[in-house]
């Protein structure tokens, strides 16, 4: 969308430039003069009399520039060197009442009335501007101008050139209003989707500007209300007032004036009040438009100038969207100020200002839309980043909560389990003291031996609880994250075997598919993984049976496998054994707490690998570990 808008804008500028170079013949101050009076009752007989002719003043460059008012102006035009099929056109299109007086050969005057207050059916040609057909002879004509704005330029055409120019102008206006309609629909879609008041204000602003321009160019009267010209004029004035109201409301919110710049905000409220006054005058007191419209135009100039420091501060934020939004008001003022000064009568009427004036709103609105698009994209990116951070924080909080719950469960379990061995040791030690007081008979020796065995079993249970605490500490090491380094899995396996009890090391058979098995990983965590799997095999394998460890390459992975000769894992329990604090019923008589395999799998997953059971090992349990040769800390714990 942001790329397509400048292309459409360039097309509109091209057609406007072509229209500005159209082949009309202007009047000079030798051929055009004017007389303005507050007396609207003056007729052609008085104006054409020699006494009144001296009151006419030459028009600079043949153009009338009087601004807004209630005077009636008479134009005197000397027609010489007329083209074939001559036509006289007066622009702009919103001149209200125009009366052309042509002298008749036998004396007297022929009158033709036209203007934006008359239906299109009264026109000789359906043009968006006022046009009169002329008699093809040299003559002096008078035009009575009664309009709210007394800015006009008469132009001579041949009829074919005027019709061709009108058709080109319709094409240009079609592009312009197609562009503006696109802006309106984008704003409407944004409002309907996002449902924010700010987008509703933007939609109202762009729609009001489009309606005002559509009526100002005479298209509302020509296409929508050909027989109700007063409605078309109301669209002009109401569109102007509504554009001021919605524009002030939108930009006050966009620039944060209410909280950040309260004085400027009050000025914007005053400007909106002038727009409301224009609408009220258009509906109830048309005479007051001569005062409300100039007041509104002056307010637009002054308040836009006072907003420049705020735009500068917005520019200094360095955001691409903010900078384009900051350019909107200065660009809008720079492009519209010639047309505003022309309407106010401070500069002579210029056709190029009229042609380019209708385009003056498009570049600022384009900058505004692209700026808003960039700002929304930045805000969306920030929103996604904030959501990601919130999700990360929530996940961290969840992990901390689970860790606390796990710690509480562990402490509760240790507290509960340790009572029994402590009670056994206490009772056994008391019994031993009593037995030592008696003679060392054979029966006493047997009882003493039984007490020693109970103490040994209680101490074994306490050692298991200490192992549980140690493994819980290992879980804390796992949660701390990876500290990857280059290492040799074969050498790490040998080092882990050396940490086992001396009497158990001989049961392990180590086979390797190469002299070394290099990979990247956390040596401390991988050592915990291997030790847990080795201790698990020692715990559940049948006594004096061998335990096989195999290491080999498989594609981009290293496979580490440990297989024992034991009871194995019951069908359907392959995943249950990896859950925290889970022990199978058939192994409940073996020492263990159901945490080692859980930690082993967590470490494997954190290294980007997998840990599972080999279903093809027939003699017991066989755990197979796949680890990538190069591991980066990009995997999060489950």
Residue, then its C-alpha position, 0 to 999 in steps of 0.5 A: x500500500x505505501x508503495x502504490x500511493x506515490x505512483x497514483x500521486x505522480x499520475x495525478x500531478x502529471x494530469x494536473x500539469x497537462x491541464x494547467x498548460x491547456x490552450x485557452x487565451x487569457x485576458x490582459x488588463x487592457x482588455x479586462x476591467x472591473x467595478x465592484x459595488x455594494x448596490x446589487x440593484x445596478x442594471x446593465x443600462x447604468x453600468x454601460x452608460x458613459x458616466x459609469x464606464x469611467x468607474x471601471x478599473x483595469x484588472x491586473x493580468x485580467x484576473x479578479x481577486x477580491x476575497x469573500x464579501x457581499x459586493x456585486x462586481x461587474x466585469x467589462x471584457x473587450x473581445x478581439x481576435x476571437x477563435x472559431x466557435x468562441x466560448x467564454x469560461x469563468x473559473x472557479x466553478x463555485x461562482x454562484x450567479x453570473x450574468x453575461x450581457x452581449x450587445x445586439x446588432x440592433x441595440x440592446x443587450x442579450x442576457x445569459x444567466x449561469x452559475x453554481x446556483x442554477x441547475x445543469x439543465x440551464x447550461x448550454x454545455x454540461x461543464x463543471x465551470x461556467x461557460x457562455x457561447x459568444x457571437x463570433x465578432x469583436x465586441x465588449x461584453x459585461x458580466x455581473x458577478x454575484x458570489x460569496x467569493x469574488x475571485x475569478x478569471x475569464x478565459x477564451x476558448x474555441x468550443x472543441x478545445x473547451x470540450x477537450x479540456x473539460x474531458x481531460x479535466x474529468x479524467x484528472x478529477x477521476x484519478x484524484x477522487x479515485x485516490x481520495x476514495x482509496x484513502x477514505x476506504x482505508x480509513x473506514x476499514x481501519x476504523x471497522x477493524x480496530x474500532x478506535x475513536x482515532x481511526x473514526x476521526x481520521x475517516x471523518x476528516x478524509x471523507x469531509x476533505x473529499x466532499x469539500x473538494x468534490x463540491x468545490x470542483x463542481x462535480x457534486x452539482x454536475x454528477x450528483x445534484x444536477x437539478x439541486x445546485x443548492x445541495x451541492x453548495x451545501x456539500x462545499x461549505x459543510x464539507x469545509x466545516x466538517x474537515x476542520x472539526x474532524x481534522x482538529x480532533x484527529x491531529x489533537x489526539x495524534x500529537x497528544x495536545x490535550x496532555x502535552x500542549x494544553x494551550x495549543x489544544x485550546x487553539x485547536x478547539x477554537x479552530x474547530x469552533x470556526x468550522x462549526x460556525x461555517x456549518x451553522x451559517x451554511x444551514x441557517x444563515x448563509x449571509x454569515x458565510x462571508x465572515x465564518x469562512x475567512x475566519x476559518x481560513x485564517x485560523x487554519x494558517x495561524x494554528x498550523x504555524x503555531x503547531x510547527x514546534x510540536x511537529x519539530x519535537x515529533x521529528x526528533x523522535x527519529x522514528x520513520x513513521x513519526x517523521x512522516x507524520x511530523x511532515x504532514x502539517x508543514x507540507x499541508x500548510x506549504x501546499x495549501x497556503x497559495x490557495x488559502x491566500x487566493x481565496x482570501x483575496x491576498x494574491x491575484x487569481x492564478x489558474x495554476x493555483x486552481x489546478x494544483x490546489x485540488x492536489x494540495x491535500x494529496x501529498x500531505x495525506x499520503x505522508x500521513x498514511x505512510x507515516x501511520x502505516x510505519x508507526x503501526x508496523x513499529x507498534x505491532x513489532x513492539x507489541x509482538x516483542x512485548x508479548x514474547x517477553x511476557x510469554x518468556x516471563x510467564x514461562x520463567x514464572x511457571x518454571x520457578x513455581x514448578x521448581x518450588x512445588x517440586x522442592x516442597x514435594x521433595x522436602x515433604x517426602x524426605x521428612x515423611x520417609x526419614x521418620x521410619x529409619x530414624x525410629x528404627x535406628x533409635x529402637x535398635x540402638x535401645x535394644x542393643x543397649x539392653x542386650x549388652x547388659x545381659x550375658x552374650x548367649x547365642x540367642x542374644x548374638x542372633x538378636x544383636x545381628x538382627x538389630x544391626x541388619x535393621x540399622x543397616x537397612x535404615x542407613x541404606x534408606x537414608x542414603x537413598x534420601x540423600x541421593x534424592x537430594x543430590x539428584x534434585x541438586x543436579x536438576x538445579x544444574x540442568x535448569x541453569x542452562x548449557x555451557x557448551x564446549x568441545x568434548x569427547x563423549x568416549x573419554x567422558x564415558x570412561x571418566x564417568x565409569x571411574x566415578x562408580x564403585x570399584x566393584x561395579x566397574x568390571x561389569x561394564x563392557x565399552x565398545x566404540x566405533x572410533x578412537x574418539x567421539x567429538x561433539x559440543x555440549x555441557x560436560x557436567x550435564x552430560x556426565x550427570x546423564x551418563x551416570x544416571x543411566x549407568x546407575x540405573x543399569x546397575x540397580x536393575x540388572x541381574x547380579x553378575x551380568x554384563x552391562x554393555x555400552x556402545x558408542x558409534x556415529x550415525x549420520x550427523x549424530x553420535x549414538x550412545x547405548x547402554x544395555x543390561x540383562x534384567x527384568x526390562x520395561x513392561x509394555x506400555x510403560x516406555x514413556x512413564x519411566x521418564x516422568x518425575x518421581x515415577x516408579x513401576x510396580x514391579x521395581x518398587x522393591x528396588x532402591x530408587x526414587x524415580x528421578x534419574x531417568x527424568x533428569x537424563x531425558x531433560x539433559x538430552x533434550x536440552x542438547x538437541x538430542x533424544x533419549x528412549x528405549x531400544x525395543x529390539x533389545x531382548x534381554x532387559x532394558x536398553x536405553x539409546x541416546x542420540x546427540x548431534x555432533x554440534x549443539x547450540x544452546x537453542x533448546x528450552x527445557x520442557 
